[in-house]
Each structure stands twice: as C-alpha cells, then as structure tokens.
Amino acid sequence: MTVKSSISLTDEQHAFARALVDTGRYASFSAVIQQSIEHLRRRLDVEDLERRALYEILSRRRSGEFVGAEEMDERLSKMLADKRRTHGVST
C-alpha cells in the first residue's frame, strides 16, 4: 500500500533529489524519498541495537569485579610479555 504525502524540502535537498532522478540513478522523486526513509529506518535500527548492546556490556561490567588502572596495566603488561615470548619477539 502506498500513501500520498506532502513534504517540504530545502532548495538544496530538492535540487539533489532532482539530480538523482535526472541522472537516472532513481526512477522518480518518490523513489528517492522512499529509499532515503528506508535508509534512515535501517540506520536507526542499527543505532538502537548498538545502544542496547553497549548497555548490556556496561551492565555486565558494573556487576563484575572492579579492576583498577594499576592492576589493569599489570595485566596488560603480562599479556604482552606472554605474547612476545610465544611469538619470539624481543622487547
């Protein structure tokens, strides 16, 4: 089902959309707008998914063991030393 809608665009937006149609990239002005809205919908869906994933990571992190900066530095130094040793890389 399609619904007719009236929209307002800036001169620049209109010229851009018109150029897309005139150069054959889109069949019609409506196709440009439909594709634009679909692209925005997908982008917002991805942003929402990323936001929820970040919230989940932060929630897990908050409920886990706290590691201070000094201890984290020690852990990273040990990890790097182990990797260097494993791969035969000298410092």
Secondary structure, DSSP 8 states (H G I E B T S, - for coil): ----------HHHHHHHHHHHHTTSSS-HHHHHHHHHHHHHHHHHHHHHHHHHHHHHHHHHHHS----HHHHHHHHHHHHHHHHHHHT---
